[in-house]
Amino acid sequence: MSTQKELAVIGGGPGGYVAAFLAADHGMDITLIEKDTNPGGVCLYRGCIPSKALLHVAKLVREAREAEHIGITFGKPVIDLDKLRTFKENVVNKMTGGLGQLSRQRKINYLRGTATFVNSNTVSIEKNDGTTEEMSFKNIIIATGSVPTRIPGISIDSPHVWDSTGALELKEIPENFLVIGGGYIGLELGSVYSALGSKVTVVEMTSGLLPGADGDMVKILEKSLYAAFQRIMLNTKVVALKEEKNGATVTIESDKGREELFFNKVLVSVGRRPVTQGLGLENTGVKINDRGFIIVDEKLQTADPSIYAIGDIVGNPMLAHKASAEGKVAVEAIRGHKVAFEPAAIPAVVFTDPELAWAGVTENEAKEKGLNYEVARFPWAASGRASTLGRNDGLTKLLFDKESQRIIGMGIVGVGAGDMIAEGVLAIEMAANAKDIAMSIHPHPTLSETVMEAAEVFFGESAHLYRPKRK
């Protein structure tokens, strides 16, 4: 066994590689263990990045179709699936290749393979070339991420049943496409295939799409989705699937009874589960809760002092940027600094059309927690920039603490909501109040003005929306 090294990071996703890069920037000796050719993880190879590349394509198709309303007509799009797939793969290869180069520049010891704990400081690495090596480290960060959740009785091994990874491979454009699950992954991929020509049906077992998101925001998005999709069935679950020659017959159950429907392809998108099994954690002091998440403290340190954990494996929200932020905190803790992962706001974005984004407390949460809050809304029907884009289907919503007038939450639904939500994150983190936002000059004409005007609505002083403040 080699001499004990300084730090190992298991998993090369946005949490793992950011932690490894930061540690290397501070002069630490780093070993990064990951199966893929380069760092990137699920996000870059099989998630965030390829899906957004395809959503951009879907956006182009929709905008060309919508241009008819303003007097510009394009012909029916001709889709070259091979070229489209190549575009998506080129984006992935460029980004992951760049991370590989950055890893080499930092002189990180990048090992391709999987790691299993032998004890608290030692891992056995089964390399992709078939060899095995044991290495010992002073500290280890686990960043193994998550995988799609399976539905009991629904075989993902069928060629007609996809998980998110299979859907992103873009092997074909099915005529009839079923999405099981009304969360952000299902709605994003459903939007892609709808734009490319599939007749999309969504089945969601709860009473609404995007459980956990702000109701005001979801209502606006739903109008667009109901128009784009063939059918959306709420309070409905899939109870059986029978494989056919060119697809699958799916049995669904709702309060109206059972129904059998045929689809060429089925996407199972009912959530993700942490990758904590098979790591040999039983050989360490690491503790796992009843949902399979690793238990950590505010420093991302596990019950085993030499082991830290970050990202999807430590709990919701399962978001790349949250994992990256946690990775930075874990590294600083290992370096001996007094740090804690205590964000006031973690933004979430659904990249549908329109986009939906929020940060801080949603109104649903504010009600559940019994907070003393006030809401200010600015509908995009009153936005000049939204009108020039022909996209008045938006809303900017701010939540304020009623006494201090500090902003505690922001929600945006509309074009570019994902890019705009960062202002809300900064405002919450900096403890900005309604007057701070209202008096910050925003450029005209832009969609970002709706944030300023929502704050002005709070005071009953919005120039473009007459809504006197309630006494």
C-alpha positions in Angstrom: 0.0 0.0 0.0 1.3 3.4 -0.9 1.9 6.2 1.6 -1.3 7.9 2.8 -2.2 10.7 0.4 -3.9 14.0 1.2 -7.4 14.0 -0.3 -9.5 11.7 -2.6 -12.8 12.8 -4.2 -15.0 9.9 -5.3 -17.2 11.1 -8.2 -16.5 13.6 -10.9 -19.8 15.5 -11.2 -20.3 19.2 -10.5 -19.8 18.6 -6.8 -16.8 16.3 -7.1 -14.8 18.1 -9.8 -15.4 21.6 -8.2 -14.2 20.3 -4.9 -11.2 18.7 -6.5 -10.3 21.7 -8.5 -10.6 24.1 -5.5 -8.5 21.8 -3.4 -5.8 21.7 -6.1 -5.9 25.4 -6.5 -4.9 25.6 -2.8 -2.0 23.3 -3.3 -3.5 20.1 -2.0 -2.5 16.7 -3.4 -5.7 15.4 -5.1 -6.9 12.1 -6.5 -10.2 12.2 -8.4 -11.9 8.9 -9.0 -14.5 8.7 -11.8 -15.6 6.2 -14.4 -16.0 8.5 -17.3 -13.2 9.7 -19.6 -13.2 13.2 -18.2 -14.9 14.9 -15.2 -18.5 16.0 -15.7 -20.7 13.4 -14.1 -24.3 12.8 -14.9 -24.9 16.6 -15.3 -22.6 17.1 -18.2 -22.8 13.6 -19.8 -26.4 12.5 -19.2 -28.3 15.3 -17.7 -28.2 19.1 -17.4 -26.1 19.9 -20.4 -27.4 17.5 -23.1 -31.0 18.3 -22.1 -30.5 22.0 -22.4 -28.9 21.6 -25.8 -32.0 19.8 -26.9 -34.3 22.3 -25.2 -32.6 25.0 -27.2 -33.5 23.1 -30.4 -37.1 22.8 -29.2 -37.2 26.5 -28.5 -36.1 27.3 -32.1 -38.9 25.0 -33.5 -41.5 26.7 -31.3 -40.3 30.2 -32.1 -40.5 29.5 -35.8 -44.0 28.2 -35.4 -45.0 31.2 -33.2 -43.6 33.7 -35.8 -46.8 33.1 -37.9 -48.6 35.4 -35.4 -46.5 38.3 -36.3 -46.5 37.8 -40.1 -43.5 35.5 -40.7 -44.1 32.0 -41.9 -41.5 29.3 -42.2 -42.0 25.9 -43.7 -42.5 22.7 -41.7 -39.1 21.9 -40.0 -37.1 19.1 -41.5 -35.3 17.3 -38.7 -32.0 15.6 -39.4 -31.9 13.4 -36.3 -28.3 12.3 -36.9 -27.1 15.9 -37.2 -29.1 17.0 -34.2 -27.6 14.1 -32.1 -24.2 15.2 -33.2 -24.8 18.8 -32.1 -25.8 17.5 -28.7 -22.8 15.2 -28.4 -20.4 17.9 -29.6 -21.6 20.2 -26.8 -21.0 17.4 -24.2 -17.6 16.5 -25.6 -16.5 20.1 -25.7 -17.4 20.7 -22.1 -16.2 17.4 -20.6 -13.0 17.7 -22.7 -12.4 21.1 -21.3 -12.8 19.8 -17.8 -10.3 17.1 -18.6 -7.8 19.7 -19.7 -8.4 21.7 -16.5 -7.8 18.6 -14.4 -4.5 18.0 -16.1 -3.4 21.6 -15.8 -4.1 21.3 -12.0 -2.0 18.1 -11.9 -4.8 16.1 -10.4 -4.4 12.4 -10.3 -7.4 11.3 -12.3 -8.2 7.6 -11.9 -10.9 6.0 -14.1 -12.8 3.5 -12.1 -15.0 2.9 -9.1 -14.1 3.1 -5.4 -15.1 0.9 -2.5 -14.2 1.7 1.1 -11.9 -0.8 2.9 -11.9 1.4 6.0 -12.3 5.0 6.9 -9.1 6.1 5.1 -8.6 3.4 2.5 -10.4 2.7 -0.8 -10.1 -0.2 -3.2 -10.3 1.2 -6.8 -11.5 -1.1 -9.5 -10.1 0.6 -12.6 -11.7 0.6 -16.0 -8.7 -1.4 -17.4 -9.6 -4.3 -15.0 -6.9 -3.8 -12.5 -7.5 -3.1 -8.8 -5.5 -0.8 -6.5 -5.8 0.2 -2.8 -5.0 3.8 -1.8 -5.0 5.5 1.6 -6.0 9.1 2.2 -6.1 11.5 5.1 -9.6 12.7 4.0 -12.1 11.5 1.4 -15.1 13.4 -0.1 -17.9 11.2 -1.5 -19.7 12.8 -4.4 -21.3 9.8 -6.2 -24.6 11.5 -7.2 -27.9 9.9 -8.0 -29.6 7.6 -10.5 -33.2 7.5 -11.8 -35.7 5.9 -9.5 -37.4 2.8 -10.9 -41.1 2.0 -10.6 -41.8 -1.5 -9.2 -43.1 -3.8 -12.0 -42.0 -1.4 -14.8 -38.9 -2.9 -16.5 -36.4 -0.2 -17.7 -34.6 -2.9 -19.7 -37.3 -2.9 -22.3 -36.2 -1.1 -25.5 -39.6 0.7 -25.4 -39.0 2.1 -21.9 -36.5 4.9 -21.3 -35.1 6.6 -18.3 -33.8 10.2 -18.7 -30.5 8.9 -20.0 -32.2 6.8 -22.7 -34.4 9.7 -23.7 -31.4 12.0 -24.1 -29.7 9.6 -26.5 -32.3 10.7 -29.1 -32.4 7.5 -31.0 -35.8 8.2 -32.6 -38.8 10.5 -32.4 -41.7 8.3 -31.3 -45.2 9.1 -32.6 -46.8 8.5 -29.2 -44.7 9.2 -26.2 -45.7 8.7 -22.5 -44.0 10.6 -19.7 -44.5 9.0 -16.3 -44.0 11.8 -13.8 -44.8 15.5 -13.8 -41.6 16.7 -12.3 -39.0 19.0 -14.0 -37.1 16.2 -15.8 -40.3 14.7 -17.3 -41.7 18.0 -18.4 -38.4 19.2 -19.9 -37.9 16.0 -21.9 -41.6 15.9 -22.8 -41.2 19.5 -24.1 -38.3 18.4 -26.3 -40.1 15.5 -27.9 -43.3 17.5 -28.3 -41.4 20.2 -30.3 -39.8 17.5 -32.4 -43.2 16.1 -33.4 -44.2 13.5 -30.8 -47.7 13.3 -29.3 -46.8 13.6 -25.6 -49.0 12.3 -22.7 -48.0 13.0 -19.1 -49.2 10.9 -16.2 -48.7 12.3 -12.7 -49.8 10.6 -9.5 -50.3 13.8 -7.4 -52.9 16.5 -7.9 -50.6 18.9 -9.8 -47.5 19.3 -11.9 -44.1 20.2 -10.3 -45.0 19.3 -6.7 -43.2 21.7 -4.4 -43.2 24.6 -6.9 -45.2 27.8 -6.3 -48.8 27.3 -7.4 -49.1 30.8 -9.1 -46.1 29.9 -11.3 -47.3 26.4 -12.1 -50.7 27.6 -13.3 -49.1 29.8 -15.9 -46.8 27.1 -17.1 -49.6 24.6 -17.2 -51.5 26.7 -19.9 -48.5 26.3 -22.2 -48.1 22.6 -21.4 -51.7 21.7 -21.9 -51.5 23.3 -25.3 -48.3 21.6 -26.3 -49.0 18.1 -25.0 -51.6 15.6 -26.2 -52.9 14.9 -22.7 -52.0 15.6 -19.0 -53.5 13.2 -16.5 -53.2 14.1 -12.8 -54.1 11.9 -9.8 -53.2 9.0 -12.1 -50.7 6.2 -11.8 -49.3 3.5 -14.0 -50.1 0.1 -12.6 -49.0 -2.2 -15.5 -47.0 -2.2 -18.7 -47.1 -4.9 -21.4 -44.4 -4.9 -24.0 -45.6 -5.0 -27.7 -43.8 -5.2 -31.0 -43.6 -1.5 -31.7 -44.2 -0.1 -28.2 -46.0 -0.9 -25.0 -49.5 -1.1 -23.7 -49.8 0.9 -20.5 -52.5 0.4 -17.9 -53.3 3.6 -15.9 -55.5 4.0 -12.9 -57.3 7.1 -11.7 -60.5 7.9 -9.8 -62.3 7.3 -13.2 -61.1 3.7 -13.2 -58.6 1.8 -15.3 -57.6 2.5 -18.9 -55.3 0.9 -21.4 -53.3 3.1 -23.8 -50.6 2.3 -26.4 -47.4 4.2 -26.7 -44.3 3.8 -28.9 -42.0 4.8 -26.1 -42.4 5.4 -22.3 -40.2 7.7 -20.2 -40.0 6.8 -16.5 -39.2 10.0 -14.7 -40.4 9.7 -11.1 -37.4 11.1 -9.3 -33.8 10.1 -8.5 -32.2 8.1 -5.6 -28.8 8.6 -4.1 -25.9 6.3 -5.0 -24.8 5.1 -1.6 -25.1 1.3 -2.0 -22.1 -0.7 -3.0 -19.6 1.9 -1.7 -18.6 -0.2 1.3 -19.8 2.4 3.7 -20.5 -0.4 6.3 -16.7 -0.5 6.6 -16.6 3.1 7.9 -18.4 5.2 10.5 -20.6 6.9 7.9 -24.4 6.9 8.8 -27.3 6.8 6.3 -30.9 7.8 7.0 -34.0 5.8 6.2 -34.2 7.4 2.7 -30.7 6.3 1.8 -29.1 9.8 2.1 -25.7 10.2 3.9 -26.0 12.2 7.1 -23.7 15.2 7.3 -23.3 18.2 9.5 -23.1 21.9 8.4 -19.5 21.3 7.3 -20.6 18.3 5.1 -18.7 16.1 7.5 -20.1 12.6 8.1 -20.2 10.7 11.4 -16.8 9.4 10.3 -14.4 12.4 10.9 -12.2 11.6 7.9 -15.1 11.4 5.4 -17.2 14.2 3.9 -20.2 13.9 1.5 -21.7 16.4 -0.9 -24.4 16.7 -3.6 -27.3 14.4 -4.3 -26.2 11.8 -1.7 -26.8 14.2 1.2 -30.4 15.1 0.3 -32.6 17.5 -1.6 -32.5 19.6 -3.5 -30.7 17.4 -6.0 -29.2 20.2 -8.0 -25.8 20.6 -9.7 -25.1 24.1 -8.3 -26.0 23.0 -4.8 -23.5 20.2 -5.1 -20.8 22.6 -6.3 -21.4 25.0 -3.4 -21.2 22.1 -0.9 -18.0 20.9 -2.5 -16.4 24.3 -1.8 -17.5 24.2 1.9 -16.2 20.6 2.4 -12.8 21.6 1.0 -12.6 24.6 3.2 -13.6 22.5 6.2 -10.8 20.0 5.4 -8.4 22.9 5.2 -9.3 23.8 8.7 -11.4 26.9 8.1 -14.5 27.7 10.1 -17.2 27.2 7.5 -20.8 26.0 7.2 -23.2 25.3 4.4 -26.0 27.6 5.3 -27.4 29.2 2.2 -30.3 31.5 2.5 -31.5 30.6 -0.9 -30.8 27.8 -3.4 -32.3 28.6 -6.8 -34.3 26.0 -8.8 -35.1 26.3 -12.5 -37.4 24.3 -14.8 -36.3 24.8 -18.4 -39.7 24.4 -20.0 -41.4 27.0 -22.2 -42.0 29.3 -20.4 -39.2 28.7 -17.9 -40.1 28.6 -14.2 -37.6 29.6 -11.5 -37.7 30.3 -7.8 -35.4 31.0 -4.8 -35.9 31.3 -1.1 -39.4 30.7 0.3 -42.3 29.9 -1.9 -45.8 31.1 -0.9 -46.8 27.5 -0.3 -43.9 27.1 2.2 -44.7 30.5 3.8 -48.3 29.4 4.5 -47.2 26.0 5.8 -44.6 27.7 8.2 -47.1 30.3 9.3 -44.7 33.2 8.3 -45.9 36.8 8.5 -45.4 37.6 4.8 -46.7 39.8 2.0 -46.7 39.1 -1.7 -46.1 41.5 -4.6 -46.8 40.3 -8.2 -46.0 42.0 -11.5 -47.7 40.3 -14.5 -45.8 40.4 -17.7 -48.8 41.7 -19.6 -47.7 45.0 -18.2 -44.1 44.6 -19.4 -43.0 46.4 -22.5 -40.2 44.0 -23.2 -42.4 41.0 -22.9 -44.8 42.6 -25.4 -42.0 43.1 -27.9 -41.2 39.4 -27.6 -44.8 38.4 -28.0 -44.5 36.7 -24.6 -46.8 38.2 -22.1 -47.3 34.8 -20.5 -45.1 35.6 -17.5 -45.2 36.6 -13.9 -42.6 37.9 -11.4 -43.5 37.4 -7.8 -41.8 38.6 -4.6 -42.4 37.5 -1.0 -41.5 39.9 1.8 -41.3 39.7 5.5 -44.2 41.9 6.5 -42.5 43.6 9.4 -38.9 44.2 8.1 -39.9 44.2 4.4 -36.9 42.0 3.7 -37.3 39.8 0.6 -37.6 36.1 1.6 -38.5 34.6 -1.7 -38.8 35.2 -5.5 -40.6 33.3 -8.2 -40.5 33.9 -11.9 -42.3 32.2 -14.8 -41.6 33.4 -18.3 -38.9 33.6 -21.0 -35.4 33.6 -19.4 -36.6 33.1 -15.9 -33.6 30.9 -15.1 -31.2 33.7 -15.9 -33.2 36.3 -14.0 -33.6 34.3 -10.7 -30.0 35.1 -9.7 -31.0 38.6 -8.7 -33.4 37.1 -6.2 -30.8 34.9 -4.8 -28.4 37.8 -4.3 -31.2 39.9 -2.8 -32.1 37.2 -0.3 -28.5 36.5 0.7 -27.7 40.2 1.1 -30.9 40.7 3.2 -32.2 43.3 0.7 -35.6 44.9 1.4 -38.4 46.0 -0.8 -37.0 49.6 -1.0 -33.6 48.3 -2.0 -35.0 46.5 -5.0 -37.5 49.3 -6.0 -34.8 51.9 -5.9 -32.2 49.9 -7.8 -32.4 51.2 -11.4 -33.1 48.4 -13.9 -32.4 48.8 -17.7 -35.4 49.6 -19.9 -36.8 47.8 -21.8 -35.9 44.5 -20.2 -37.6 41.6 -18.5 -35.5 42.3 -15.4 -37.5 45.4 -14.9 -40.3 43.2 -13.7 -38.4 42.6 -10.6 -38.1 46.3 -9.8 -41.7 46.8 -10.7 -42.9 43.9 -8.5 -41.1 45.7 -5.6 -42.8 48.9 -6.6 -46.2 47.1 -6.5 -45.4 46.3 -2.9 -45.5 50.1 -2.2 -48.4 50.7 -4.6 -46.1 52.8 -6.8 -45.6 50.8 -10.0 -45.8 53.1 -13.1 -47.1 50.4 -15.4 -49.5 48.6 -13.1 -52.1 50.5 -11.1 -52.5 48.6 -7.9 -52.7 50.8 -4.8 -51.1 49.3 -1.8 -53.7 47.9 0.6 -54.0 49.8 3.9 
